[in-house]
């Protein structure tokens, strides 16, 4: 089976590693907020016919490996996912909007994107095990 996907006039293989953070890199992406963010990313991606290959929502950032058809630009996809996710999360968790410095923004303006080529497995492993790395760093900082 080929790794390539097909559209009516295109054969393609476009995977991207995308990372973004909440505004001020606040550590809010846990519990129900984390679950809502994951659900939104998966749902909105499916709606756009994009495949979430790997998703890891950390307490202060999101790692996503996603397959995006070439008819959708990466900036269009990221804008849609971040925008719609922010609307849903801020509507559901109204306490996040109560802080005066927060405003109506959940995410920072920017994001990091990299294409995924032949090292797909290595990048997937990195995204998958990001939790372990963060926990090890925190334990070292606490002297445990």
Backbone as CSV, one residue per row, in Angstrom:
resi,resn,N_x,N_y,N_z,CA_x,CA_y,CA_z,C_x,C_y,C_z
1,UNK,0.838,-1.181,0.000,0.000,0.000,0.000,0.886,1.249,0.000
2,UNK,0.584,2.182,-0.842,1.365,3.405,-0.975,1.058,4.368,0.170
3,UNK,2.058,5.128,0.571,1.834,6.144,1.603,1.138,7.370,1.023
4,UNK,1.101,7.482,-0.296,0.492,8.628,-0.961,-1.025,8.547,-0.930
5,UNK,-1.651,9.718,-0.871,-3.108,9.820,-0.941,-3.473,10.447,-2.275
6,UNK,-4.731,10.311,-2.655,-5.148,10.800,-3.961,-6.334,11.740,-3.848
7,UNK,-6.268,12.797,-4.644,-7.404,13.665,-4.911,-7.721,13.475,-6.389
8,UNK,-8.685,14.179,-6.904,-9.082,13.960,-8.296,-7.932,14.189,-9.281
9,UNK,-7.065,15.149,-9.031,-5.970,15.452,-9.962,-4.607,15.490,-9.284
10,UNK,-4.521,14.938,-8.082,-3.283,15.073,-7.318,-2.988,13.801,-6.543
11,UNK,-1.736,13.425,-6.522,-1.256,12.377,-5.627,-0.336,13.095,-4.651
12,UNK,-0.540,12.891,-3.350,0.169,13.715,-2.381,0.506,12.968,-1.092
13,UNK,1.518,13.510,-0.402,1.932,13.046,0.922,2.467,14.273,1.649
14,UNK,1.608,14.928,2.397,1.961,16.179,3.070,1.679,16.062,4.561
15,UNK,2.732,15.855,5.349,2.607,15.779,6.799,3.367,16.958,7.412
16,UNK,2.766,17.545,8.431,3.360,18.702,9.077,3.387,18.497,10.590
17,UNK,4.472,18.943,11.213,4.588,18.968,12.671,4.339,20.421,13.060
18,UNK,3.271,20.651,13.825,2.864,22.010,14.185,2.843,22.127,15.709
19,UNK,3.387,23.224,16.213,3.417,23.479,17.654,2.913,24.896,17.899
20,UNK,2.027,25.068,18.907,1.594,26.396,19.304,1.290,26.407,20.799
21,UNK,1.176,27.618,21.354,1.038,27.768,22.802,-0.145,28.666,23.160
22,UNK,-0.655,28.504,24.391,-1.655,29.462,24.876,-1.010,30.834,25.064
23,UNK,-1.820,31.849,25.071,-1.337,33.212,25.267,-0.534,33.283,26.571
24,UNK,0.586,33.950,26.526,1.516,34.087,27.645,2.060,32.743,28.136
25,UNK,1.871,31.722,27.345,2.289,30.345,27.664,1.759,29.897,29.030
26,UNK,0.543,30.314,29.337,-0.096,29.901,30.582,-0.275,28.393,30.602
27,UNK,-0.168,27.833,31.776,-0.248,26.379,31.965,-1.704,25.990,32.266
28,UNK,-2.543,26.074,31.244,-3.982,25.856,31.436,-4.512,24.611,30.727
29,UNK,-3.669,23.961,29.926,-4.155,22.865,29.090,-4.091,21.530,29.842
30,UNK,-4.911,21.425,30.879,-4.999,20.157,31.606,-6.459,19.879,31.940
31,UNK,-6.737,18.673,32.396,-8.089,18.286,32.773,-9.083,18.422,31.642
32,UNK,-10.210,19.070,31.944,-11.282,19.210,30.959,-10.903,20.150,29.817
33,UNK,-10.083,21.141,30.091,-9.638,22.051,29.033,-8.818,21.262,28.008
34,UNK,-7.922,20.420,28.500,-7.110,19.577,27.613,-7.999,18.680,26.760
35,UNK,-8.977,18.048,27.387,-9.884,17.154,26.658,-10.656,17.910,25.581
36,UNK,-11.111,19.117,25.910,-11.858,19.915,24.940,-10.975,20.322,23.765
37,UNK,-9.734,20.722,24.057,-8.796,21.105,22.991,-8.542,19.919,22.070
38,UNK,-8.269,18.743,22.645,-8.034,17.537,21.836,-9.242,17.220,20.971
39,UNK,-10.419,17.251,21.576,-11.656,16.947,20.847,-11.869,17.935,19.698
40,UNK,-11.648,19.216,19.965,-11.827,20.238,18.930,-10.846,20.041,17.774
41,UNK,-9.591,19.814,18.100,-8.583,19.644,17.048,-8.948,18.455,16.166
42,UNK,-9.313,17.344,16.780,-9.683,16.154,16.004,-10.938,16.401,15.178
43,UNK,-11.945,17.011,15.776,-13.202,17.261,15.075,-13.064,18.226,13.909
44,UNK,-12.391,19.346,14.138,-12.222,20.337,13.074,-11.315,19.809,11.972
45,UNK,-10.326,18.990,12.334,-9.439,18.389,11.326,-10.224,17.431,10.444
46,UNK,-11.040,16.612,11.075,-11.861,15.654,10.311,-12.802,16.393,9.367
47,UNK,-13.370,17.487,9.845,-14.286,18.282,9.019,-13.588,18.798,7.752
48,UNK,-12.304,19.153,7.865,-11.540,19.648,6.714,-10.853,18.532,5.934
49,UNK,-11.135,17.289,6.302,-10.541,16.112,5.662,-9.023,16.062,5.850
50,UNK,-8.587,16.506,7.026,-7.186,16.427,7.428,-7.074,15.306,8.455
51,UNK,-5.995,14.554,8.399,-5.822,13.410,9.292,-4.830,13.739,10.404
52,UNK,-5.307,13.627,11.651,-4.421,13.809,12.796,-3.629,12.513,12.958
53,UNK,-2.322,12.595,12.745,-1.449,11.430,12.846,-1.021,11.235,14.294
54,UNK,-0.670,12.333,14.944,-0.236,12.297,16.349,-0.646,13.619,16.982
55,UNK,-1.150,13.550,18.214,-1.560,14.756,18.929,-1.157,14.608,20.381
56,UNK,-0.478,15.625,20.911,-0.090,15.626,22.313,-0.301,17.037,22.848
57,UNK,-1.306,17.177,23.714,-1.588,18.466,24.328,-0.881,18.494,25.675
58,UNK,0.160,19.311,25.766,0.906,19.512,27.004,0.216,20.611,27.804
59,UNK,0.631,20.799,29.036,-0.016,21.796,29.887,0.162,23.221,29.354
60,UNK,1.252,23.472,28.581,1.483,24.822,28.080,1.777,24.899,26.578
61,UNK,1.545,23.816,25.852,1.691,23.869,24.394,1.058,22.637,23.746
62,UNK,0.865,22.716,22.442,0.250,21.647,21.665,1.232,21.183,20.599
63,UNK,1.432,19.864,20.518,2.204,19.243,19.435,1.219,18.493,18.560
64,UNK,1.302,18.698,17.261,0.378,18.047,16.335,1.129,17.630,15.080
65,UNK,0.966,16.374,14.697,1.407,15.927,13.375,0.133,15.662,12.597
66,UNK,0.000,16.334,11.478,-1.245,16.271,10.722,-0.949,16.152,9.233
67,UNK,-1.787,15.409,8.562,-1.727,15.267,7.118,-2.760,16.226,6.525
68,UNK,-2.279,17.211,5.764,-3.144,18.245,5.200,-3.127,18.131,3.681
69,UNK,-4.289,18.004,3.054,-4.313,17.942,1.587,-3.743,19.229,0.983
70,UNK,-3.115,19.142,-0.180,-2.483,20.322,-0.782,-3.456,21.428,-1.174
71,UNK,-4.746,21.142,-1.220,-5.705,22.200,-1.550,-5.969,23.131,-0.364
72,UNK,-5.459,22.766,0.820,-5.584,23.607,2.013,-4.183,24.055,2.419
73,UNK,-3.993,25.340,2.593,-2.682,25.820,3.032,-2.511,25.541,4.523
74,UNK,-1.262,25.439,4.941,-0.979,25.186,6.355,-1.498,26.345,7.196
75,UNK,-1.288,27.577,6.742,-1.747,28.738,7.511,-3.270,28.764,7.621
76,UNK,-3.967,28.363,6.572,-5.431,28.283,6.618,-5.865,27.240,7.641
77,UNK,-5.225,26.085,7.619,-5.562,25.009,8.560,-5.309,25.439,10.009
78,UNK,-4.118,25.978,10.276,-3.764,26.369,11.646,-4.692,27.486,12.129
79,UNK,-4.965,28.455,11.271,-5.876,29.543,11.641,-7.253,29.026,11.995
80,UNK,-7.751,28.082,11.196,-9.073,27.507,11.448,-9.078,26.733,12.765
81,UNK,-8.087,25.874,12.982,-8.055,25.042,14.194,-7.885,25.910,15.443
82,UNK,-6.939,26.825,15.415,-6.713,27.677,16.589,-7.923,28.578,16.846
83,UNK,-8.481,29.162,15.806,-9.624,30.062,15.963,-10.854,29.371,16.509
84,UNK,-11.223,28.283,15.885,-12.429,27.573,16.325,-12.255,26.926,17.696
85,UNK,-11.059,26.418,17.952,-10.788,25.831,19.264,-10.884,26.906,20.345
86,UNK,-10.323,28.075,20.086,-10.386,29.173,21.054,-11.834,29.552,21.358
87,UNK,-12.643,29.670,20.320,-14.055,30.029,20.523,-14.740,28.995,21.410
88,UNK,-14.573,27.716,21.083,-15.225,26.652,21.866,-14.739,26.610,23.305
89,UNK,-13.425,26.691,23.501,-12.875,26.594,24.857,-13.306,27.796,25.692
90,UNK,-13.225,29.001,25.142,-13.592,30.194,25.901,-15.094,30.257,26.186
91,UNK,-15.915,29.665,25.319,-17.354,29.598,25.595,-17.647,28.595,26.707
92,UNK,-16.947,27.476,26.686,-17.207,26.415,27.665,-16.586,26.722,29.027
93,UNK,-15.421,27.344,29.055,-14.704,27.629,30.299,-14.629,29.145,30.483
94,UNK,-15.729,29.717,30.902,-15.867,31.175,30.994,-14.888,31.801,31.979
95,UNK,-14.398,31.021,32.943,-13.445,31.561,33.924,-12.147,32.009,33.257
96,UNK,-11.825,31.438,32.094,-10.615,31.844,31.382,-10.715,33.279,30.860
97,UNK,-11.922,33.727,30.546,-12.114,35.079,30.003,-12.174,36.141,31.096
98,UNK,-12.283,35.722,32.345,-12.453,36.694,33.438,-11.183,37.476,33.749
99,UNK,-10.033,36.961,33.376,-8.785,37.671,33.642,-8.656,38.818,32.638
100,UNK,-8.402,40.010,33.149,-8.404,41.206,32.286,-7.334,41.151,31.206
101,UNK,-6.206,40.536,31.472,-5.130,40.485,30.488,-5.342,39.394,29.442
102,UNK,-6.334,38.555,29.630,-6.576,37.440,28.719,-7.355,37.902,27.491
103,UNK,-8.384,38.694,27.701,-9.216,39.141,26.584,-9.955,37.979,25.953
104,UNK,-10.191,38.050,24.672,-10.877,36.981,23.940,-9.897,36.089,23.192
105,UNK,-8.657,36.053,23.634,-7.637,35.284,22.934,-7.169,34.127,23.802
106,UNK,-7.166,32.937,23.246,-6.664,31.764,23.956,-5.222,31.477,23.556
107,UNK,-4.927,31.617,22.262,-3.622,31.223,21.728,-2.756,32.432,21.396
108,UNK,-1.446,32.219,21.373,-0.545,33.239,20.856,-0.807,33.400,19.362
109,UNK,-0.313,34.478,18.786,-0.556,34.726,17.362,0.176,33.729,16.468
110,UNK,1.365,33.328,16.844,2.195,32.514,15.953,2.094,31.031,16.209
111,UNK,2.884,30.306,15.437,3.003,28.858,15.580,4.292,28.429,14.902
112,UNK,4.722,27.224,15.187,5.902,26.646,14.551,5.429,25.508,13.659
113,UNK,5.936,25.441,12.444,5.565,24.349,11.541,6.810,23.825,10.853
114,UNK,6.841,22.505,10.686,7.941,21.842,10.003,7.344,20.726,9.162
115,UNK,7.919,20.488,8.014,7.451,19.369,7.205,8.045,18.079,7.757
116,UNK,7.279,17.028,7.620,7.728,15.716,8.073,8.035,14.900,6.831
117,UNK,9.255,14.441,6.736,9.662,13.663,5.571,9.880,12.218,5.934
118,UNK,11.073,11.739,5.661,11.383,10.334,5.871,11.558,9.960,7.333
119,UNK,11.728,10.935,8.216,11.908,10.644,9.632,10.594,10.686,10.407
120,UNK,9.510,10.295,9.780,8.188,10.345,10.396,8.158,9.613,11.730
121,UNK,8.732,8.441,11.814,8.688,7.653,13.047,9.413,8.370,14.181
122,UNK,10.544,8.987,13.887,11.293,9.708,14.917,10.494,10.890,15.445
123,UNK,9.861,11.623,14.563,9.086,12.783,14.983,7.848,12.340,15.752
124,UNK,7.201,11.263,15.314,6.060,10.729,16.056,6.486,10.329,17.464
125,UNK,7.604,9.659,17.592,8.092,9.244,18.911,8.365,10.465,19.780
126,UNK,8.935,11.512,19.194,9.197,12.745,19.933,7.896,13.341,20.469
127,UNK,6.884,13.423,19.629,5.603,13.985,20.048,4.953,13.097,21.109
128,UNK,5.009,11.797,20.905,4.384,10.842,21.818,4.986,10.894,23.216
129,UNK,6.292,11.035,23.291,6.978,10.940,24.575,7.382,12.291,25.152
130,UNK,6.788,13.348,24.664,7.064,14.679,25.181,6.691,14.775,26.661
131,UNK,5.618,14.099,27.063,5.202,14.091,28.471,6.326,13.598,29.366
132,UNK,6.953,12.480,29.010,8.021,11.903,29.823,9.182,12.878,29.975
133,UNK,9.563,13.526,28.895,10.676,14.472,28.941,10.353,15.634,29.870
134,UNK,9.140,16.172,29.750,8.743,17.288,30.603,8.710,16.877,32.068
135,UNK,8.221,15.684,32.362,8.178,15.203,33.744,9.585,15.024,34.305
136,UNK,10.505,14.508,33.515,11.878,14.333,33.967,12.533,15.675,34.280
137,UNK,12.296,16.663,33.445,12.856,17.994,33.668,12.288,18.597,34.946
138,UNK,10.979,18.460,35.137,10.349,19.017,36.345,10.876,18.320,37.595
139,UNK,11.067,17.006,37.541,11.577,16.275,38.696,13.000,16.719,39.027
140,UNK,13.818,16.937,38.009,15.185,17.420,38.249,15.181,18.805,38.882
141,UNK,14.267,19.654,38.408,14.194,21.004,38.948,13.737,20.996,40.400
142,UNK,12.870,20.049,40.750,12.374,19.956,42.129,13.327,19.190,43.023
143,UNK,14.356,18.569,42.444,15.351,17.819,43.207,14.839,16.473,43.695
144,UNK,13.907,15.883,42.934,13.355,14.567,43.316,14.182,13.432,42.773
